[in-house]
């Protein structure tokens, strides 16, 4: 069966509700985005590909509802469809606000927007016509992330980052930087997970004995959990990204009750990491 984008679905982490908010999807050439891969690897995992033979990545964000606080983690790609020739693919967005409303939340209801990082497929709904989409929210990102992208001059890197006018400018006087362990809201803490970008962070959701981690872009494809050399070309610091991925995957593997959430996986955004033949992702 061909891969399908992850749908809108929710899990409960104790008293906290986490909902995946689909925005769209991206289809890419697997061997291009993962240069160390080979056809034999992909041939054994056709369930990750669409009907046209392209690797399918879901695009979206997460709604975290804790007490009376509503936090949106990452803002998808935005209302556009863009060919991306360097990876032989197409990125498509447009659904995130309708997904949010299906979850019973309006943009004005959102208390916090937390960016795991500022790549273009995570910031797409930051602003519309120059105005912030979530007018009443705090905008939060990991330490050094916003400053890093403000200083990027390399065109090849800048093209995958936050647009200077559409994203960076509206955030200049609103964005807040937070460090490892910072409390965003009750039961929601920052976990520094650098490498993919310098200020990349994940979000740890805790309530009672229950726990989940919203990974951000620590992992893009389930096969990266078993193969540490399967690195995506978009990592700013591949060595650090690989160490981060291994550390977090080992932690999740060590406690199979801890849920993980990954906004790029097809099928389901939620799952667990278990030990099989290497680490394996088991979607809910």
N, C-alpha and C positions, 0 to 999 in steps of 0.2 A: 504494500500500500504506500502511496506517495505521502510525503510529509505534509502536515497541515500546521498553520500557525497556532500557537497556544490560544485557547479561548478565554473569555472572561470567566473567572472562577475564583472562589474564596476558600480560605482555610481559617480555622480558629487556632490561635496560639494562646492557650488559657483564655483570658478575658479579652484578648486583642484580636480583631478581625483584620486579615490581610487579603486584599483582592487584587488579582492581576487585571490590568487595564490594557487591552490590546489597542495598538495604534495602527499597525500594519505589518509589513514583512519586507525582508530583503532576500533576493536570490543572487548567489555569487558562484564563481568558479572555485570549487573546493581547493584545487591544487594551487591556485593563485594566492588565496588568503592564508593558506597553511603550506608554505613552501617546502617544509620538511616531510610532507605527506607523500603517499604514492597511490597509484590506482588500485593496488591490491587492498589497501586499507579501506578505501571508499567503496570498493566493490563488495566488501563484506557488510556494508552498512547502508544499503540503498534506502532504508527507512528514513534517512536524514535528508533525502533529495526529493525535489518536486517532480512532476510528470515530465518536465523538460530536461531533467538531469542536472539541475542546479541545486547546490546546497541551500537549504531554506533556513533563514534566521528570522525569528519573530522579533518585532519591534514594539515596545510599549513601556508601561510604568506600573507602579504598585500604589494602591491606596491602603494606608494603615489607619485603622480607627481604634484609638485607645482612650478610654474615658470619653470626654467631650472633645477631644482633639482629633483632627483629620490631617494626616500627613500624606503627601504624594511624593513618592520616591521615583525620580526620573520622569521626563516629559516627552518621550518618544521622538519621532522624526518630524512631525508636523504635517500640515495639510498640503502635501505635494508628492509627486512621483518624479524621481530623478534617476536617469541612467548614470551608472558609475563605471565607465569603460575600464579603468585600471584593474578592476576585479571582475570584469566581464559580467556585471550584474545590474540590477535595478533596485532602488530603495523606494518603498511606498508607505505613506502614512495617511493620517486623516481621521482616525477613529477615536483618539484618546478622550476627547471631551464627551463624545456620545457614550463611550464606555463608562466614564465617570458618572454621567447622569443615570445610566442604567443601574449603577451601584447606589443611586439615591443621593448623589452629592453634586452641588453646583460649584462652579469655579470660585464664587465669592465665599463659599463655606470652608475653603481649604485654609488651614492655619499655618502649615509649613510645607514648603517645597524643598526637598532634600535631593541634591544631585550627587549620585555616586561619582560622577566625573562629568566633564563638559564636552565630550565628543558630540558631533552634530546629531546623532541618532538618540541622544538622551536629553536634548535641550529644545526640541523642535517646537514645543508649545509655550516657550517662555513668554513671548509677547506676540501681540497681533496689532498691526498698524502702529507700532511703536509703543503700545501700552501693555503693561504686564497683564497676562491672562488671568492670574490669580491675585487680584488687587489687595486682598487683606492678608496675604501670606508673608511669613518670614522666608527668605531665600537663603539656603544653607549649602555650603560645599566644603570639602576638605581643605586643610591648610596648604597654601601654595598653589592650588589648582587654578584659581582665577588669574592670579598674577602670572603663572606660567603661560597661559594662552594670550594674555595681553602682550607678552614679550616675544611671541613667536613671529619670526620673519621669513622662515622657510616656507615657500608656497606649497610644497608637497605635504607639509605637516599642517599648515593653516587650513587647507581645504577640508580636513576632517574634524576641525575644531569648531568652536562657537563663532558664529558670524559676528564680526566687529560691530556692525550697526544693528542687526536684527536681534542679537542676543546679548552681547557684552554691554552695549551702551545702555539699554534699559536696566541692567543689573548694577551699574557702577555704584549707585548710592543705596542699594538695597541688599547686596550680597553679603553674607556673614561667613567667615571662615571658622571651622571647628577642628579640634584635634582628636586623636585617638581616645576613645572612652567617653567623649562628650555625650551628655544627655540631651536628646532632641525633644523628646516628650516622654511621658510616663511609659516605661517599658521599651523605649527605643533609644539605642545607643550607637555611637559611631565606632566602627572597626576600621582602622587604617589598613588599607590593602593595596599599597603602591606597586607600580611597575607598568601597568597598562597605560596609566598617566601618572605624573608625579604625585598628585594629590588624591588619587583614587581612594575611595572609601566604600565599605559595605555597611549595611545596617543590621544590627542585632536586635531581634524582637524577643522580649522575655516577659513571661507572665506566670507566676507560680513556678511549677516545675517544668513548664513548657518553654521551648526555645526554637527560633528559626533565624536563618541568616539570609537576607537579601544580598546576593553576591555582587550585583553590578556586572562589570565585565571582567571579573576574575577568571571566568570560564565563558567561552562562546559556543563550544561544542562539547557534548558529553564525552567524546573520545579523548579530549584533553585530560580527563581525570585519570585515565590509565596510562597515557603516554606523555611524560613530562617534556619531551622534545617537540610536541605538536604545538607550535607557537604561531599566533596570528600576526600578520604583518603590521597591524595597527598598534602593537605594543610599543610605547615610547622607550621603555627600558626592558628588553626581553628577559634578561637574566633575573632582574628583581621580580618581574611578573611571574616567572616560573617558580621562584622560591615562595612567593605569596600564594600561588595556586596550590603548591604542594602542602604548604602549612595548613591552609584552610581546609583542603580536601582531607588531610589526615585527621584534623579535628572532627570533621563531619563523619568520617568513616569510623572514628573511635566511639561515636555515640549515635547509633542508628535511629534513635528517637528524635534527634534534632532534624528539623526540616530545612531544606534549602529552597531558595527561590531564584530563578534565573530567567531574566526577561528576553533572552535570545533563543532559548530552546524551543523546538517545535513540540507539538503534542500536548504538553502541560508545562506550565512555568514552575510547578511545585514538585518536589521529589525528595529522595534521600540518596545518600552515597553508601553503598554496601560493598563488601569484599566478595568478589567472585574470582574470575580470571583477571586479576588486577582490580582496580576500583571501577565500580559500575554505577551508573545513574539509573535509579528506578523511579519513574514518574508516577505521580498519583493518578 
